[in-house]
Amino acid sequence: MATTHLQLPDECWESVFKFLTNSDAGDNNHRHLESLSAVSKQFLSISNHLKRSFTISDQALPFLSRLFHRFPNLTSLNLTRISNDTNLDALLIQISNSPFPLKSLNLSNQHTIPLNGLRIFSKKITTLTSLTCSNITSLRNNDTLFISNFFPFLQQLDLSNPKDIQITDIVVNSMSIKLPKLRKVNFSGHYYINDTLFFHLCKNSEFLEEVVMFKCSFITNHGIASAIRERPGLRSLSFNKLRLFGGNDNFFDSLVILKGLTCIDLSYSYISDEFLSAVAEKGLPLRKLVLQGCFGYSYVGIFCLLSNCRFLQHLDLQNAEFLNDWHVVELSSFLTDLVSINISKCSGLTDFALFTFVTKCASLSEVRMEYTSIGKKCVENSYTLMNFVVNPQLKSLRLAHNTWLRDEDINKFASIFPNLQLLDLSSCNGISEVDIGQVLRKCSKIRHLNLACCSGLKLLRMDFQVSTLEVLNLSESGIDDRSLDMISKSCFGLLQLDLARCFDVTEKGVRQVVVNCTKLREINLHGCCKVAADVVDSIVFIRPSLRKLTAPPGFHCSDSKRKLFLRHGCLVC
């Protein structure tokens, strides 16, 4: 009987690809596309057309024409890794000649905003709706006027944390008028912004939904209250170092007008129980609450708030030192929709709090418990801990700086949380000869493992393949060439390896990793005093996938050699 070969059209495969990539963590979507693109030329073409975001670095500049041809549907570009102002202007001009439907552009971490390149860019690409220029060394009136005049359709603008700023009130008022479509602004670190400027921003921006203004000390409670009354459609507010005493002041009265408020960040503010209770009574539809570093409130206030706001997905109570394990038992019953929680620097919390949250909060995928008492043995909790079973939903667990943690605790967590993708155990000095290999065997989906500053860690035992591990941080640990030998044989999918200040690592171990880890893109050898400086030359050419190499002590790179390395696609620093 004759059979006909069935070949699906590209449109069907695109739907399949989109389903596969959207079913996992967003940051890892491009990893799935890379794997799929290796199957066939058809899959390569489809995955290239699906790629929407791209980060351009110095070493990619010689290949841009090919990259732009390969990825024709890019909508977001990140240029934060371009180190030279001249290169950035030229790059923007080159981008403007490409038919990208760009919507988002990130120019952060530059000395100045590249006005010459942006001028030409803006004339040819009129689809931009998001511009990020954070951590700019020098920000001036001309910069903000230029943005207002040349990008009138911006909906998101981030000018946060400039190092040197000289901007006048008139320019800020003008910007709020010339950018009528603004929905999200981040002016953190703009110390000159006062109540009047914030009022005009809210008044002039009809569609404003999200405001981030940390480190703006001239904005007062009264000023915030007056401004947000002008914009009742606000959905997210982020301010810090406020003083919120009660529920009978202007700030509270204005806050509860925002019926669509889903996110509020009040980091490092004084907050009274009375204020939290008053907010709770109004039943705001909060999905994200950040009280990191806040003080003045107690368990009474947070209990009242959480018992009335039962749809929270993201909660940050870092530094809430009054919390204990039994408080967590009560609070967790109100947090059934919780996706992520930060309870770092809550020294009264132990393993029991962790297991309670992941058991009662069925959607919880990210937990941050740094500087707590995880690993501390509590007699009253020991029996109850035996009742906890496997919890497959947890994907990210950050336990840095927990001095009570021991090897048996890590193995226990690995058994209970088998689907972990990120595990941070940095500065957990109680970890010594822990069999990390067994942890990786039990947690077979781990992509990111951080063991930095685990000074007692001498050896990683891995006698099997760890195909998913992509990022491994061993900086300032006690590992040596024996560990690197095992890593090189087991972690063939490794993308980033940090060996900074690993004083027992030598050139031999580094070479083994570079030769066997065929996908390696970044390696850090800073402070590795037993690694010969001349190893850099051979490493760059041995591993063509390498994109960044931080050299060991004693390495000196001439301009000509640096350019040679860049031509091979690797930045050596």
Secondary structure, DSSP 8 states (H G I E B T S, - for coil): ---------HHHHHHHHHHHHHTS-GGGHHHHHHHHHTT-HHHHHHHHHH--EEEEEGGGGGGHHHHHHH-TT--EEEEEE---HHHHHHHHHHHHTS-----EEE--S-SS--HHHHHHHHHH-----EEE--S-SEEEHHHHHHHHHH-TT-SEEE----SEEE--HHHHHHHHHH-TT--EEE-TT-TT--HHHHHHHHHH-TT--EEEETT-TT--HHHHHHHHHT-TT--EEEE-S-EE--SSSHHHHHHTT-TT--EEE-TT-EE-HHHHHHHHHHT---SEEE-TT-BS--HHHHHHHHHH-TT-SEEE-TT-TT--HHHHHHHHTT-TT--EEE-TT-TT--HHHHHHHHHH-TT--EEE-TTS-TT---HHHHHHHTT----TT--EEE-TT-TT--HHHHHHHHHH-TT-SEEE-TT-TT--S--HHHHHHHSTT--EEE-TT-TT-------S---S--EEE-TTS--BHHHHHHHHHH-TT--EEE-TT-TB--HHHHHHHHHH-TT--EEE-TT-TTS-TTHHHHHHHH-TT--EEE--TT----HHHHHHHHHTT-EE-
